[in-house]
Amino acid sequence: MIGKAVQQATRLIQVRGFHASRAHYIAVGELLPNIPLQEGSPSKEISSRDLFKRNKRALLIGVPGAFTPGCSKTHVPSYLDSHPQLKQKGVDLVACVSVNDAFVMKAWGESLGTEGKIRMLADPKGDFVKALDLAFDATGVLGSIRSKRFAMLIEDAVVKKIYVEPDNTGITCTLARTILEDL
Ligand code: BEZ
């Protein structure tokens, strides 16, 4: 009896745990969960669903970490460079979320010049990316759970397309130019 319970618990950990390689994250057609995010400072809370509901067509990118080389030099700049083309394709809002605190996200946005182009959203405890099933264990490198690198096209808070880097941190299918070709 106890053996069976342990077996079941182990299976649950394998399925729900960060090490399982699976693709059960939020799917096309699903409504975004309503989880508070922060923008600018910890006291400025934003409801994820309200943010994306108000904007007809939005792109949300998730990144492993503010100020990390790949995110700072390649991934987020690809969306800054493509901002005019994204607008032309009817994207009203581009937002970036990371498991970092709001002050770090603000400073990162200032360093990259995202103002007016990309909303820099903080998910300090990772509740939002966990709810999307897009968190991974990055304790060995970045000290905590982080967001897999992803991009999502969202219309009225419903996921229309989703791209997730298969190794969590690579920069291939989530680059702006790849997304643009598919819009
Ligand atoms: C990056 O450069 O984007 C990166 C570095 C370490 C861990 C994850 C991402």
Backbone and ligand atoms as CSV (ligand in chain L), in Angstrom:
chain,resi,resn,atom,element,x,y,z
A,1,MET,N,N,0.843,-1.217,0.000
A,1,MET,CA,C,0.000,0.000,0.000
A,1,MET,C,C,0.875,1.262,0.000
A,2,ILE,N,N,1.831,1.285,0.988
A,2,ILE,CA,C,2.718,2.456,1.080
A,2,ILE,C,C,3.586,2.529,-0.177
A,3,GLY,N,N,4.040,1.351,-0.620
A,3,GLY,CA,C,4.870,1.293,-1.823
A,3,GLY,C,C,4.151,1.894,-3.009
A,4,LYS,N,N,2.861,1.602,-3.134
A,4,LYS,CA,C,2.066,2.116,-4.254
A,4,LYS,C,C,1.922,3.646,-4.160
A,5,ALA,N,N,1.706,4.113,-2.917
A,5,ALA,CA,C,1.558,5.564,-2.718
A,5,ALA,C,C,2.854,6.277,-3.089
A,6,VAL,N,N,3.985,5.678,-2.695
A,6,VAL,CA,C,5.288,6.285,-3.024
A,6,VAL,C,C,5.471,6.299,-4.542
A,7,GLN,N,N,5.074,5.181,-5.163
A,7,GLN,CA,C,5.196,5.081,-6.625
A,7,GLN,C,C,4.377,6.186,-7.309
A,8,GLN,N,N,3.139,6.382,-6.785
A,8,GLN,CA,C,2.266,7.391,-7.380
A,8,GLN,C,C,2.836,8.794,-7.197
A,9,ALA,N,N,3.365,9.022,-5.981
A,9,ALA,CA,C,3.944,10.347,-5.700
A,9,ALA,C,C,5.146,10.594,-6.596
A,10,THR,N,N,5.971,9.560,-6.776
A,10,THR,CA,C,7.158,9.700,-7.618
A,10,THR,C,C,6.747,10.023,-9.051
A,11,ARG,N,N,5.711,9.333,-9.499
A,11,ARG,CA,C,5.213,9.547,-10.874
A,11,ARG,C,C,4.721,10.989,-11.032
A,12,LEU,N,N,4.018,11.466,-9.961
A,12,LEU,CA,C,3.497,12.829,-9.991
A,12,LEU,C,C,4.641,13.828,-10.092
A,13,ILE,N,N,5.688,13.578,-9.308
A,13,ILE,CA,C,6.845,14.487,-9.337
A,13,ILE,C,C,7.473,14.444,-10.729
A,14,GLN,N,N,7.544,13.244,-11.312
A,14,GLN,CA,C,8.154,13.143,-12.643
A,14,GLN,C,C,7.332,13.909,-13.675
A,15,VAL,N,N,6.006,13.809,-13.534
A,15,VAL,CA,C,5.147,14.452,-14.529
A,15,VAL,C,C,5.077,15.958,-14.306
A,16,ARG,N,N,4.940,16.364,-13.004
A,16,ARG,CA,C,4.778,17.789,-12.721
A,16,ARG,C,C,6.115,18.499,-12.529
A,17,GLY,N,N,7.159,17.724,-12.318
A,17,GLY,CA,C,8.449,18.305,-11.943
A,17,GLY,C,C,9.118,19.046,-13.080
A,18,PHE,N,N,10.117,19.827,-12.738
A,18,PHE,CA,C,10.780,20.672,-13.719
A,18,PHE,C,C,11.643,19.882,-14.679
A,19,HIS,N,N,12.005,18.656,-14.299
A,19,HIS,CA,C,12.929,17.919,-15.147
A,19,HIS,C,C,12.231,17.133,-16.240
A,20,ALA,N,N,10.925,16.980,-16.110
A,20,ALA,CA,C,10.219,16.195,-17.120
A,20,ALA,C,C,10.258,16.929,-18.463
A,21,SER,N,N,10.620,16.219,-19.523
A,21,SER,CA,C,10.618,16.890,-20.831
A,21,SER,C,C,9.304,16.576,-21.515
A,22,ARG,N,N,8.450,17.527,-21.521
A,22,ARG,CA,C,7.127,17.336,-22.075
A,22,ARG,C,C,6.653,18.672,-22.603
A,23,ALA,N,N,5.543,18.674,-23.271
A,23,ALA,CA,C,5.049,19.917,-23.849
A,23,ALA,C,C,3.588,20.105,-23.481
A,24,HIS,N,N,3.321,20.197,-22.166
A,24,HIS,CA,C,1.938,20.357,-21.722
A,24,HIS,C,C,1.633,21.799,-21.382
A,25,TYR,N,N,2.454,22.716,-21.928
A,25,TYR,CA,C,2.208,24.095,-21.557
A,25,TYR,C,C,0.914,24.603,-22.184
A,26,ILE,N,N,0.554,25.806,-21.798
A,26,ILE,CA,C,-0.704,26.397,-22.266
A,26,ILE,C,C,-0.824,26.209,-23.785
A,27,ALA,N,N,-2.026,25.884,-24.209
A,27,ALA,CA,C,-2.207,25.502,-25.619
A,27,ALA,C,C,-2.959,26.583,-26.390
A,28,VAL,N,N,-2.827,26.512,-27.689
A,28,VAL,CA,C,-3.583,27.399,-28.580
A,28,VAL,C,C,-5.076,27.220,-28.271
A,29,GLY,N,N,-5.768,28.347,-28.160
A,29,GLY,CA,C,-7.208,28.294,-27.866
A,29,GLY,C,C,-7.516,28.482,-26.390
A,30,GLU,N,N,-6.497,28.412,-25.541
A,30,GLU,CA,C,-6.741,28.566,-24.092
A,30,GLU,C,C,-6.677,30.038,-23.670
A,31,LEU,N,N,-7.464,30.353,-22.657
A,31,LEU,CA,C,-7.480,31.700,-22.081
A,31,LEU,C,C,-6.284,31.840,-21.140
A,32,LEU,N,N,-5.621,32.981,-21.205
A,32,LEU,CA,C,-4.484,33.199,-20.288
A,32,LEU,C,C,-4.969,33.165,-18.848
A,33,PRO,N,N,-4.189,32.611,-17.934
A,33,PRO,CA,C,-4.591,32.657,-16.520
A,33,PRO,C,C,-4.540,34.094,-16.006
A,34,ASN,N,N,-5.319,34.351,-14.999
A,34,ASN,CA,C,-5.338,35.702,-14.446
A,34,ASN,C,C,-4.429,35.760,-13.227
A,35,ILE,N,N,-3.190,36.132,-13.465
A,35,ILE,CA,C,-2.180,36.145,-12.398
A,35,ILE,C,C,-1.609,37.560,-12.349
A,36,PRO,N,N,-1.415,38.114,-11.156
A,36,PRO,CA,C,-0.854,39.463,-11.107
A,36,PRO,C,C,0.615,39.494,-11.526
A,37,LEU,N,N,0.932,40.479,-12.356
A,37,LEU,CA,C,2.322,40.747,-12.741
A,37,LEU,C,C,2.648,42.145,-12.221
A,38,GLN,N,N,3.894,42.535,-12.302
A,38,GLN,CA,C,4.283,43.872,-11.831
A,38,GLN,C,C,5.004,44.611,-12.953
A,39,GLU,N,N,4.835,45.923,-12.940
A,39,GLU,CA,C,5.521,46.733,-13.957
A,39,GLU,C,C,6.066,48.000,-13.302
A,40,GLY,N,N,7.356,48.167,-13.313
A,40,GLY,CA,C,7.975,49.392,-12.789
A,40,GLY,C,C,8.371,49.311,-11.334
A,41,SER,N,N,7.458,48.804,-10.493
A,41,SER,CA,C,7.770,48.644,-9.073
A,41,SER,C,C,6.845,47.568,-8.505
A,42,PRO,N,N,7.219,46.983,-7.376
A,42,PRO,CA,C,6.394,45.896,-6.831
A,42,PRO,C,C,4.971,46.337,-6.488
A,43,SER,N,N,4.771,47.635,-6.248
A,43,SER,CA,C,3.418,48.093,-5.881
A,43,SER,C,C,2.529,48.272,-7.111
A,44,LYS,N,N,3.120,48.225,-8.306
A,44,LYS,CA,C,2.286,48.422,-9.507
A,44,LYS,C,C,1.921,47.057,-10.110
A,45,GLU,N,N,0.776,46.569,-9.625
A,45,GLU,CA,C,0.317,45.251,-10.092
A,45,GLU,C,C,-0.556,45.384,-11.318
A,46,ILE,N,N,-0.405,44.406,-12.193
A,46,ILE,CA,C,-1.177,44.392,-13.433
A,46,ILE,C,C,-1.791,43.009,-13.557
A,47,SER,N,N,-3.058,42.951,-13.889
A,47,SER,CA,C,-3.678,41.635,-14.095
A,47,SER,C,C,-3.343,41.167,-15.499
A,48,SER,N,N,-2.766,39.975,-15.589
A,48,SER,CA,C,-2.338,39.479,-16.909
A,48,SER,C,C,-3.520,39.418,-17.869
A,49,ARG,N,N,-4.671,38.998,-17.367
A,49,ARG,CA,C,-5.800,38.842,-18.297
A,49,ARG,C,C,-6.315,40.193,-18.782
A,50,ASP,N,N,-6.377,41.167,-17.846
A,50,ASP,CA,C,-6.847,42.501,-18.248
A,50,ASP,C,C,-5.915,43.108,-19.273
A,51,LEU,N,N,-4.626,42.966,-19.044
A,51,LEU,CA,C,-3.648,43.562,-19.958
A,51,LEU,C,C,-3.851,43.037,-21.375
A,52,PHE,N,N,-4.013,41.746,-21.493
A,52,PHE,CA,C,-4.111,41.171,-22.832
A,52,PHE,C,C,-5.519,41.237,-23.393
A,53,LYS,N,N,-6.497,41.396,-22.527
A,53,LYS,CA,C,-7.879,41.511,-23.013
A,53,LYS,C,C,-8.096,42.864,-23.677
A,54,ARG,N,N,-7.490,43.887,-23.063
A,54,ARG,CA,C,-7.688,45.238,-23.589
A,54,ARG,C,C,-7.047,45.405,-24.954
A,55,ASN,N,N,-6.046,44.612,-25.220
A,55,ASN,CA,C,-5.301,44.786,-26.464
A,55,ASN,C,C,-5.669,43.660,-27.404
A,56,LYS,N,N,-6.115,44.031,-28.565
A,56,LYS,CA,C,-6.650,43.027,-29.475
A,56,LYS,C,C,-5.619,41.965,-29.852
A,57,ARG,N,N,-4.460,42.420,-30.288
A,57,ARG,CA,C,-3.466,41.476,-30.786
A,57,ARG,C,C,-2.139,41.746,-30.075
A,58,ALA,N,N,-1.663,40.805,-29.336
A,58,ALA,CA,C,-0.466,41.045,-28.527
A,58,ALA,C,C,0.551,39.930,-28.706
A,59,LEU,N,N,1.794,40.304,-28.521
A,59,LEU,CA,C,2.875,39.305,-28.492
A,59,LEU,C,C,3.468,39.339,-27.105
A,60,LEU,N,N,3.559,38.183,-26.482
A,60,LEU,CA,C,4.206,38.087,-25.175
A,60,LEU,C,C,5.434,37.208,-25.336
A,61,ILE,N,N,6.568,37.739,-24.909
A,61,ILE,CA,C,7.761,36.889,-24.907
A,61,ILE,C,C,8.161,36.616,-23.456
A,62,GLY,N,N,8.596,35.413,-23.230
A,62,GLY,CA,C,9.093,35.017,-21.922
A,62,GLY,C,C,10.574,34.753,-22.065
A,63,VAL,N,N,11.336,35.216,-21.076
A,63,VAL,CA,C,12.794,35.064,-21.162
A,63,VAL,C,C,13.349,34.522,-19.843
A,64,PRO,N,N,14.477,33.816,-19.906
A,64,PRO,CA,C,15.038,33.239,-18.670
A,64,PRO,C,C,15.542,34.273,-17.671
A,65,GLY,N,N,16.007,35.427,-18.147
A,65,GLY,CA,C,16.512,36.354,-17.145
A,65,GLY,C,C,16.901,37.708,-17.698
A,66,ALA,N,N,16.543,38.752,-16.917
A,66,ALA,CA,C,16.975,40.109,-17.248
A,66,ALA,C,C,18.503,40.152,-17.246
A,67,PHE,N,N,19.057,40.896,-18.157
A,67,PHE,CA,C,20.503,41.159,-18.243
A,67,PHE,C,C,21.337,39.934,-18.614
A,68,THR,N,N,20.709,38.794,-18.893
A,68,THR,CA,C,21.525,37.658,-19.342
A,68,THR,C,C,21.948,37.944,-20.786
A,69,PRO,N,N,23.099,37.423,-21.193
A,69,PRO,CA,C,23.630,37.834,-22.499
A,69,PRO,C,C,22.689,37.560,-23.676
A,70,GLY,N,N,22.141,36.363,-23.722
A,70,GLY,CA,C,21.288,36.014,-24.875
A,70,GLY,C,C,20.031,36.872,-24.928
A,71,CYS,N,N,19.433,37.114,-23.772
A,71,CYS,CA,C,18.205,37.908,-23.710
A,71,CYS,C,C,18.500,39.366,-24.044
A,72,SER,N,N,19.624,39.873,-23.567
A,72,SER,CA,C,19.953,41.299,-23.719
A,72,SER,C,C,20.541,41.638,-25.081
A,73,LYS,N,N,21.331,40.704,-25.621
A,73,LYS,CA,C,22.045,41.053,-26.865
A,73,LYS,C,C,21.301,40.577,-28.102
A,74,THR,N,N,20.478,39.539,-27.956
A,74,THR,CA,C,19.866,38.947,-29.146
A,74,THR,C,C,18.339,38.921,-29.088
A,75,HIS,N,N,17.795,38.301,-28.045
A,75,HIS,CA,C,16.357,38.011,-28.081
A,75,HIS,C,C,15.495,39.278,-28.025
A,76,VAL,N,N,15.612,40.038,-26.937
A,76,VAL,CA,C,14.771,41.237,-26.813
A,76,VAL,C,C,15.102,42.255,-27.917
A,77,PRO,N,N,16.398,42.478,-28.244
A,77,PRO,CA,C,16.675,43.413,-29.351
A,77,PRO,C,C,16.020,43.008,-30.668
A,78,SER,N,N,15.798,41.707,-30.883
A,78,SER,CA,C,15.152,41.306,-32.144
A,78,SER,C,C,13.731,41.880,-32.212
A,79,TYR,N,N,13.073,41.998,-31.053
A,79,TYR,CA,C,11.722,42.575,-31.019
A,79,TYR,C,C,11.757,44.097,-31.122
A,80,LEU,N,N,12.822,44.697,-30.625
A,80,LEU,CA,C,12.958,46.157,-30.776
A,80,LEU,C,C,13.172,46.483,-32.254
A,81,ASP,N,N,14.061,45.709,-32.901
A,81,ASP,CA,C,14.345,45.943,-34.324
A,81,ASP,C,C,13.106,45.727,-35.191
A,82,SER,N,N,12.298,44.759,-34.819
A,82,SER,CA,C,11.132,44.389,-35.644
A,82,SER,C,C,9.870,45.138,-35.243
A,83,HIS,N,N,9.990,46.094,-34.331
A,83,HIS,CA,C,8.795,46.765,-33.828
A,83,HIS,C,C,7.923,47.363,-34.945
A,84,PRO,N,N,8.520,48.071,-35.927
A,84,PRO,CA,C,7.660,48.633,-36.982
A,84,PRO,C,C,6.910,47.554,-37.769
A,85,GLN,N,N,7.589,46.460,-38.085
A,85,GLN,CA,C,6.936,45.381,-38.850
A,85,GLN,C,C,5.845,44.703,-38.024
A,86,LEU,N,N,6.089,44.590,-36.722
A,86,LEU,CA,C,5.065,43.975,-35.861
A,86,LEU,C,C,3.816,44.859,-35.827
A,87,LYS,N,N,4.043,46.165,-35.759
A,87,LYS,CA,C,2.912,47.112,-35.776
A,87,LYS,C,C,2.143,46.978,-37.086
A,88,GLN,N,N,2.928,46.885,-38.188
A,88,GLN,CA,C,2.289,46.744,-39.511
A,88,GLN,C,C,1.416,45.503,-39.580
A,89,LYS,N,N,1.818,44.475,-38.853
A,89,LYS,CA,C,1.049,43.221,-38.855
A,89,LYS,C,C,-0.087,43.262,-37.828
A,90,GLY,N,N,-0.329,44.445,-37.271
A,90,GLY,CA,C,-1.476,44.602,-36.379
A,90,GLY,C,C,-1.234,44.216,-34.935
A,91,VAL,N,N,0.031,44.097,-34.555
A,91,VAL,CA,C,0.321,43.782,-33.141
A,91,VAL,C,C,0.257,45.090,-32.344
A,92,ASP,N,N,-0.684,45.163,-31.405
A,92,ASP,CA,C,-0.892,46.400,-30.633
A,92,ASP,C,C,0.030,46.482,-29.431
A,93,LEU,N,N,0.434,45.330,-28.925
A,93,LEU,CA,C,1.194,45.312,-27.673
A,93,LEU,C,C,2.260,44.234,-27.756
A,94,VAL,N,N,3.493,44.611,-27.391
A,94,VAL,CA,C,4.549,43.608,-27.208
A,94,VAL,C,C,4.952,43.692,-25.742
A,95,ALA,N,N,4.985,42.557,-25.069
A,95,ALA,CA,C,5.353,42.532,-23.653
A,95,ALA,C,C,6.373,41.427,-23.426
A,96,CYS,N,N,7.216,41.670,-22.431
A,96,CYS,CA,C,8.262,40.699,-22.088
A,96,CYS,C,C,8.108,40.369,-20.606
A,97,VAL,N,N,8.100,39.094,-20.282
A,97,VAL,CA,C,7.977,38.694,-18.879
A,97,VAL,C,C,9.186,37.861,-18.477
A,98,SER,N,N,9.624,38.073,-17.237
A,98,SER,CA,C,10.746,37.299,-16.724
A,98,SER,C,C,10.571,37.103,-15.223
A,99,VAL,N,N,11.110,36.010,-14.719
A,99,VAL,CA,C,11.093,35.778,-13.271
A,99,VAL,C,C,12.226,36.605,-12.663
A,100,ASN,N,N,11.921,37.862,-12.478
A,100,ASN,CA,C,12.845,38.832,-11.848
A,100,ASN,C,C,11.979,39.819,-11.081
A,101,ASP,N,N,12.600,40.643,-10.245
A,101,ASP,CA,C,11.784,41.638,-9.565
A,101,ASP,C,C,11.535,42.842,-10.476
A,102,ALA,N,N,10.528,43.633,-10.092
A,102,ALA,CA,C,10.070,44.728,-10.956
A,102,ALA,C,C,11.148,45.797,-11.162
A,103,PHE,N,N,11.989,46.018,-10.147
A,103,PHE,CA,C,13.040,47.039,-10.287
A,103,PHE,C,C,14.082,46.595,-11.308
A,104,VAL,N,N,14.395,45.322,-11.273
A,104,VAL,CA,C,15.370,44.790,-12.244
A,104,VAL,C,C,14.797,44.885,-13.658
A,105,MET,N,N,13.507,44.517,-13.803
A,105,MET,CA,C,12.897,44.581,-15.138
A,105,MET,C,C,12.868,46.026,-15.655
A,106,LYS,N,N,12.634,46.966,-14.739
A,106,LYS,CA,C,12.598,48.388,-15.124
A,106,LYS,C,C,13.994,48.827,-15.607
A,107,ALA,N,N,14.996,48.490,-14.799
A,107,ALA,CA,C,16.369,48.888,-15.153
A,107,ALA,C,C,16.800,48.225,-16.461
A,108,TRP,N,N,16.381,46.983,-16.642
A,108,TRP,CA,C,16.736,46.266,-17.879
A,108,TRP,C,C,16.083,46.949,-19.092
A,109,GLY,N,N,14.811,47.296,-18.935
A,109,GLY,CA,C,14.100,47.983,-20.027
A,109,GLY,C,C,14.776,49.303,-20.375
A,110,GLU,N,N,15.194,50.046,-19.336
A,110,GLU,CA,C,15.863,51.341,-19.577
A,110,GLU,C,C,17.180,51.114,-20.320
A,111,SER,N,N,17.891,50.063,-19.941
A,111,SER,CA,C,19.189,49.820,-20.588
A,111,SER,C,C,19.027,49.409,-22.059
A,112,LEU,N,N,17.882,48.793,-22.361
A,112,LEU,CA,C,17.660,48.337,-23.744
A,112,LEU,C,C,16.877,49.347,-24.579
A,113,GLY,N,N,16.289,50.336,-23.923
A,113,GLY,CA,C,15.475,51.322,-24.657
A,113,GLY,C,C,14.145,50.739,-25.108
A,114,THR,N,N,13.450,50.054,-24.200
A,114,THR,CA,C,12.185,49.408,-24.574
A,114,THR,C,C,10.975,50.342,-24.470
A,115,GLU,N,N,11.163,51.529,-23.877
A,115,GLU,CA,C,10.003,52.388,-23.600
A,115,GLU,C,C,9.194,52.664,-24.869
A,116,GLY,N,N,7.899,52.506,-24.763
A,116,GLY,CA,C,7.011,52.749,-25.909
A,116,GLY,C,C,6.990,51.602,-26.902
A,117,LYS,N,N,7.810,50.603,-26.668
A,117,LYS,CA,C,7.872,49.471,-27.613
A,117,LYS,C,C,7.544,48.135,-26.940
A,118,ILE,N,N,8.176,47.896,-25.826
A,118,ILE,CA,C,7.973,46.610,-25.143
A,118,ILE,C,C,7.674,46.871,-23.670
A,119,ARG,N,N,6.570,46.336,-23.164
A,119,ARG,CA,C,6.251,46.444,-21.738
A,119,ARG,C,C,7.061,45.396,-20.991
A,120,MET,N,N,7.791,45.826,-19.970
A,120,MET,CA,C,8.685,44.924,-19.232
A,120,MET,C,C,8.003,44.478,-17.937
A,121,LEU,N,N,7.553,43.245,-17.919
A,121,LEU,CA,C,6.724,42.745,-16.825
A,121,LEU,C,C,7.512,41.803,-15.922
A,122,ALA,N,N,7.318,41.985,-14.637
A,122,ALA,CA,C,8.013,41.137,-13.656
A,122,ALA,C,C,7.054,40.085,-13.118
A,123,ASP,N,N,7.567,38.890,-13.025
A,123,ASP,CA,C,6.825,37.756,-12.442
A,123,ASP,C,C,7.715,37.233,-11.305
A,124,PRO,N,N,7.831,38.013,-10.201
A,124,PRO,CA,C,8.919,37.782,-9.243
A,124,PRO,C,C,8.983,36.385,-8.644
A,125,LYS,N,N,7.816,35.778,-8.409
A,125,LYS,CA,C,7.861,34.427,-7.824
A,125,LYS,C,C,7.670,33.341,-8.884
A,126,GLY,N,N,7.474,33.761,-10.105
A,126,GLY,CA,C,7.281,32.782,-11.193
A,126,GLY,C,C,5.872,32.216,-11.244
A,127,ASP,N,N,4.931,32.852,-10.531
A,127,ASP,CA,C,3.563,32.314,-10.497
A,127,ASP,C,C,2.914,32.282,-11.880
A,128,PHE,N,N,3.194,33.316,-12.665
A,128,PHE,CA,C,2.577,33.390,-13.996
A,128,PHE,C,C,3.129,32.289,-14.903
A,129,VAL,N,N,4.449,32.178,-14.980
A,129,VAL,CA,C,5.020,31.157,-15.886
A,129,VAL,C,C,4.749,29.739,-15.378
A,130,LYS,N,N,4.618,29.602,-14.062
A,130,LYS,CA,C,4.245,28.268,-13.536
A,130,LYS,C,C,2.821,27.931,-13.976
A,131,ALA,N,N,1.931,28.916,-13.931
A,131,ALA,CA,C,0.538,28.669,-14.338
A,131,ALA,C,C,0.447,28.326,-15.821
A,132,LEU,N,N,1.381,28.844,-16.610
A,132,LEU,CA,C,1.412,28.517,-18.049
A,132,LEU,C,C,2.130,27.192,-18.302
A,133,ASP,N,N,2.726,26.663,-17.247
A,133,ASP,CA,C,3.571,25.468,-17.341
A,133,ASP,C,C,4.798,25.740,-18.214
A,134,LEU,N,N,5.311,26.952,-18.080
A,134,LEU,CA,C,6.473,27.347,-18.876
A,134,LEU,C,C,7.668,27.706,-17.990
A,135,ALA,N,N,7.655,27.191,-16.763
A,135,ALA,CA,C,8.802,27.415,-15.874
A,135,ALA,C,C,9.770,26.255,-16.007
A,136,PHE,N,N,11.028,26.526,-15.762
A,136,PHE,CA,C,11.992,25.427,-15.680
A,136,PHE,C,C,12.975,25.715,-14.547
A,137,ASP,N,N,13.616,24.662,-14.095
A,137,ASP,CA,C,14.523,24.783,-12.962
A,137,ASP,C,C,15.881,25.297,-13.433
A,138,ALA,N,N,16.169,26.548,-13.130
A,138,ALA,CA,C,17.459,27.129,-13.522
A,138,ALA,C,C,18.293,27.433,-12.282
A,139,THR,N,N,18.029,26.697,-11.204
A,139,THR,CA,C,18.750,26.992,-9.951
A,139,THR,C,C,20.257,26.869,-10.126
A,140,GLY,N,N,20.684,25.927,-10.955
A,140,GLY,CA,C,22.119,25.702,-11.123
A,140,GLY,C,C,22.831,26.890,-11.753
A,141,VAL,N,N,22.145,27.646,-12.581
A,141,VAL,CA,C,22.782,28.749,-13.315
A,141,VAL,C,C,22.312,30.120,-12.805
A,142,LEU,N,N,21.004,30.261,-12.632
A,142,LEU,CA,C,20.463,31.581,-12.299
A,142,LEU,C,C,19.872,31.646,-10.888
A,143,GLY,N,N,19.931,30.526,-10.174
A,143,GLY,CA,C,19.570,30.533,-8.757
A,143,GLY,C,C,18.110,30.305,-8.431
A,144,SER,N,N,17.262,30.116,-9.430
A,144,SER,CA,C,15.835,29.933,-9.126
A,144,SER,C,C,15.138,29.325,-10.326
A,145,ILE,N,N,13.845,29.086,-10.176
A,145,ILE,CA,C,13.083,28.688,-11.362
A,145,ILE,C,C,12.989,29.926,-12.261
A,146,ARG,N,N,12.944,29.696,-13.540
A,146,ARG,CA,C,12.876,30.797,-14.515
A,146,ARG,C,C,11.871,30.447,-15.594
A,147,SER,N,N,11.645,31.398,-16.465
A,147,SER,CA,C,10.756,31.156,-17.605
A,147,SER,C,C,11.536,30.506,-18.732
A,148,LYS,N,N,10.931,29.492,-19.321
A,148,LYS,CA,C,11.486,29.012,-20.588
A,148,LYS,C,C,11.417,30.178,-21.560
A,149,ARG,N,N,12.253,30.161,-22.559
A,149,ARG,CA,C,12.158,31.214,-23.575
A,149,ARG,C,C,10.999,30.849,-24.503
A,150,PHE,N,N,10.032,31.764,-24.578
A,150,PHE,CA,C,8.858,31.494,-25.412
A,150,PHE,C,C,8.355,32.774,-26.063
A,151,ALA,N,N,7.508,32.610,-27.038
A,151,ALA,CA,C,6.778,33.737,-27.630
A,151,ALA,C,C,5.357,33.258,-27.887
A,152,MET,N,N,4.426,34.155,-27.671
A,152,MET,CA,C,3.012,33.788,-27.812
A,152,MET,C,C,2.270,34.900,-28.510
A,153,LEU,N,N,1.472,34.542,-29.486
A,153,LEU,CA,C,0.542,35.515,-30.054
A,153,LEU,C,C,-0.765,35.348,-29.297
A,154,ILE,N,N,-1.264,36.469,-28.777
A,154,ILE,CA,C,-2.468,36.435,-27.927
A,154,ILE,C,C,-3.495,37.399,-28.507
A,155,GLU,N,N,-4.687,36.931,-28.671
A,155,GLU,CA,C,-5.762,37.834,-29.112
A,155,GLU,C,C,-6.884,37.796,-28.088
A,156,ASP,N,N,-7.174,38.973,-27.532
A,156,ASP,CA,C,-8.212,39.080,-26.500
A,156,ASP,C,C,-8.025,38.036,-25.394
A,157,ALA,N,N,-6.817,37.915,-24.956
A,157,ALA,CA,C,-6.407,37.035,-23.829
A,157,ALA,C,C,-6.441,35.545,-24.171
A,158,VAL,N,N,-6.637,35.209,-25.444
A,158,VAL,CA,C,-6.636,33.798,-25.846
A,158,VAL,C,C,-5.362,33.524,-26.663
A,159,VAL,N,N,-4.705,32.427,-26.358
A,159,VAL,CA,C,-3.462,32.080,-27.073
A,159,VAL,C,C,-3.793,31.639,-28.493
A,160,LYS,N,N,-3.172,32.316,-29.451
A,160,LYS,CA,C,-3.413,31.971,-30.861
A,160,LYS,C,C,-2.253,31.188,-31.460
A,161,LYS,N,N,-1.036,31.505,-31.014
A,161,LYS,CA,C,0.147,30.754,-31.459
A,161,LYS,C,C,1.116,30.706,-30.293
A,162,ILE,N,N,1.883,29.647,-30.235
A,162,ILE,CA,C,2.892,29.562,-29.168
A,162,ILE,C,C,4.154,28.903,-29.707
A,163,TYR,N,N,5.272,29.493,-29.330
A,163,TYR,CA,C,6.588,29.010,-29.745
A,163,TYR,C,C,7.417,28.877,-28.462
A,164,VAL,N,N,7.984,27.705,-28.235
A,164,VAL,CA,C,8.781,27.483,-27.019
A,164,VAL,C,C,10.115,26.867,-27.429
A,165,GLU,N,N,11.196,27.444,-26.911
A,165,GLU,CA,C,12.511,26.878,-27.245
A,165,GLU,C,C,12.626,25.470,-26.663
A,166,PRO,N,N,12.952,24.498,-27.489
A,166,PRO,CA,C,12.962,23.110,-27.003
A,166,PRO,C,C,13.957,22.857,-25.880
A,167,ASP,N,N,15.039,23.625,-25.814
A,167,ASP,CA,C,16.019,23.411,-24.733
A,167,ASP,C,C,15.865,24.472,-23.636
A,168,ASN,N,N,14.764,25.184,-23.623
A,168,ASN,CA,C,14.394,26.224,-22.631
A,168,ASN,C,C,15.063,27.577,-22.859
A,169,THR,N,N,16.318,27.590,-23.273
A,169,THR,CA,C,17.047,28.867,-23.297
A,169,THR,C,C,17.585,29.263,-24.674
A,170,GLY,N,N,17.563,28.375,-25.633
A,170,GLY,CA,C,18.093,28.679,-26.971
A,170,GLY,C,C,17.335,29.838,-27.604
A,171,ILE,N,N,17.867,30.347,-28.697
A,171,ILE,CA,C,17.202,31.498,-29.337
A,171,ILE,C,C,17.032,31.156,-30.819
A,172,THR,N,N,15.989,30.426,-31.107
A,172,THR,CA,C,15.757,29.995,-32.497
A,172,THR,C,C,14.326,30.364,-32.905
A,173,CYS,N,N,13.383,29.515,-32.521
A,173,CYS,CA,C,11.998,29.696,-32.977
A,173,CYS,C,C,11.292,30.875,-32.314
A,174,THR,N,N,11.912,31.496,-31.315
A,174,THR,CA,C,11.241,32.611,-30.627
A,174,THR,C,C,11.781,33.983,-31.039
A,175,LEU,N,N,12.680,33.995,-32.017
A,175,LEU,CA,C,13.207,35.281,-32.507
A,175,LEU,C,C,12.111,36.036,-33.246
A,176,ALA,N,N,12.168,37.350,-33.191
A,176,ALA,CA,C,11.106,38.154,-33.810
A,176,ALA,C,C,10.947,37.855,-35.299
A,177,ARG,N,N,12.067,37.678,-36.012
A,177,ARG,CA,C,11.913,37.487,-37.464
A,177,ARG,C,C,11.201,36.171,-37.786
A,178,THR,N,N,11.390,35.151,-36.960
A,178,THR,CA,C,10.696,33.866,-37.162
A,178,THR,C,C,9.207,34.052,-36.924
A,179,ILE,N,N,8.878,34.782,-35.876
A,179,ILE,CA,C,7.458,35.010,-35.533
A,179,ILE,C,C,6.801,35.831,-36.629
A,180,LEU,N,N,7.527,36.867,-37.097
A,180,LEU,CA,C,6.969,37.748,-38.129
A,180,LEU,C,C,6.550,36.976,-39.365
A,181,GLU,N,N,7.390,36.005,-39.763
A,181,GLU,CA,C,7.080,35.216,-40.956
A,181,GLU,C,C,5.779,34.442,-40.805
A,182,ASP,N,N,5.420,34.173,-39.552
A,182,ASP,CA,C,4.264,33.325,-39.264
A,182,ASP,C,C,3.005,34.127,-38.929
A,183,LEU,N,N,3.133,35.442,-38.862
A,183,LEU,CA,C,1.967,36.260,-38.445
A,183,LEU,C,C,1.020,36.491,-39.598
L,1,BEZ,C1,C,21.123,33.832,-21.691
L,1,BEZ,O1,O,22.218,34.327,-21.978
L,1,BEZ,O2,O,20.094,34.140,-22.292
L,1,BEZ,C2,C,21.057,32.828,-20.581
L,1,BEZ,C3,C,22.162,32.615,-19.777
L,1,BEZ,C4,C,22.094,31.692,-18.756
L,1,BEZ,C5,C,20.926,31.009,-18.524
L,1,BEZ,C6,C,19.829,31.224,-19.321
L,1,BEZ,C7,C,19.879,32.135,-20.353
